């Protein structure tokens, strides 16, 4: 599983110009079952996406295709972790620890 942390690198006004395209991009990965949760950080200086079911290389490719990244209004920090314990709602993405 991955925590994809976006940090805005441009004024919020420039981010807003890309918002419709970013939301459409998000919707596509929700439909594909890759994105599990997302939202703005507080204070509003970026956002966070929780994703799973793909490799590190694939998640980096997905992040690079975000309209925010393409427009140069954000940077990504991607953290991979093993979701060995989850709520019942996320049981399908639970992972086994590597021994």
Secondary structure, 3 states (H helix, E strand, C coil): CEEEEEEECCCHHHHHHCHHHHHHHHHHHHHCCCEEEEEECCCCCEEEEEECCCCHHHHHHHHHCCHHHHCCCEEEEEEECCCCCCCHHHHHHCCCCCC
